[in-house]
Structures are given as C-alpha cells and as structure tokens.
Amino acid sequence: MSAPAILVAVLAVGVASYLMRIAAITLLPASRLPAAVRRALGHAGPAAIAAMVGAGVAAGVALPELAGRVPVLAGAVVAGAVAWRWRGLVLPVVAGLATVAALSAVL
C-alpha cells in the first residue's frame, strides 16, 4: 500500500471517528440521559486508557526476550503508582513512557 493511500485511510478513519463522537453528543445530549448513565460516562476515559495500557502490557509481556519485557512491565508499574498517588491522567502516562524509554535505552 502506498504512502498516499495510507494517509487517506488514516484521515478517513479520523473523520469517521470525529463524526461518530459529534453525532453522539448532538443527537443525545447529556441532559436526556438517565442519571446512572451520566455517572458511568465519567469512567469512560479512564476505562479507555486502562484498555490501551492493558493491551500494551500484554503485547510487551509476549516479547520473547526478557530485555524487551522489563521496560514495559516497569513502565506499567510506575504509571500505576503515579496514577494511584496523584490521581491524574497526564502525569502517569508521561512517567510510564519515560520509564520505558529510559530502561529501553539502558537494556
């Protein structure tokens, strides 16, 4: 597949994703949702991040060499500890990525 075709595909998926999010917001405003659904929506962002982290850790753990697994596992532990301590989203991601990058450079 050529580079322009890949770029068009990525842009098309991005536009489709944006349109789906906008449609959900405009067609079904939060004021019309039941209270239980509104409370659950507050957990959607952290759940999405957890799913991506879980997939990344699972892929990293499946690496055949120990040198490839250690940075991923250490990054996940650091990110989890930072998220537990400071309750944010950006700081744990940055801390986990920095840990993975530093250990990958050393190992």
C-alpha positions, 0 to 999 in steps of 0.5 A: 500500500502506498504512502498516499493511500495510507494517509487517506485511510488514516484521515478517513478513519479520523473523520469517521471517528470525529463524526461518530463522537459529534453525532453522539453528543448532538443527537443525545445530549447529556441532559436526556440521559438517565442519571446512572448513565451520566455517572458511568460516562465519567469512567469512560476515559479512564476505562479507555486508557486502562484498555490501551495500557492493558493491551500494551502490557500484554503485547510487551509481556509476549516479547520473547526476550526478557530485555524487551519485557522489563521496560514495559512491565516497569513502565506499567508499574510506575504509571500505576503508582503515579496514577494511584498517588496523584490521581491524574491522567497526564502525569502517569502516562508521561512517567510510564513512557519515560520509564520505558524509554529510559530502561529501553535505552539502558537494556 
